[in-house]
């Protein structure tokens, strides 16, 4: 898919679920007057539409932010695979649960953090997710994000977003290079945001889950 294509429309019928293989996408909701709230930025390895296994329609819109490659699977194929491999069902459920944990952090980010903290926290979350997905450290510091996208993700006006981004630039924490956000000082961004990566950690499964899978 190319950038800007409508991939999944709000209220459209679910037919498949997807895993992103390459590229970025955004998941968002539109208000009646055209205002947009970006719920999450989607990167390689992220699961999209997993709840098509449970619900008939989508509650949000998803579109590519960059050229995008995805793998798809139908509910029928998913359940066939789950019967053969409960471990796969747990792995996909983990991805869905991880998305919920990120949404929890998004609520706190836009609801209680100050403007510079919001932006720094979002940058650190994306950086950590890219590294966990296998991106090279240098590539994980470059984001194809514009200030309007940041405004829609952080619940801020475009003017407030511009001022906040300029503040981070003046502090030497980020820069703008060929239209991409570049992280310059991860440690300082992490301190500013009060970033705790524990909600993104991929640790071993709890003992009861491991024991249940072994039966």
Secondary structure, DSSP 8 states (H G I E B T S, - for coil): --TT-EEE-TT-B---EEEEEES-EEEEEE-TTS-EEEEEEE-TT-EESGGGGT-SB-SSEEEESS--EEEEE-HHHHHHHHHH-HHHHHHHHHHHHHHHHHHHHHHHHHHHS-HHHHHHHHHHHHHHHHHHTT--TTGGGEE---HHHHHHHHT--HHHHHHHHHHHHHTTSEEEETTEEEES-HHHHHHHHT--GGGG------HHHHHHHH-
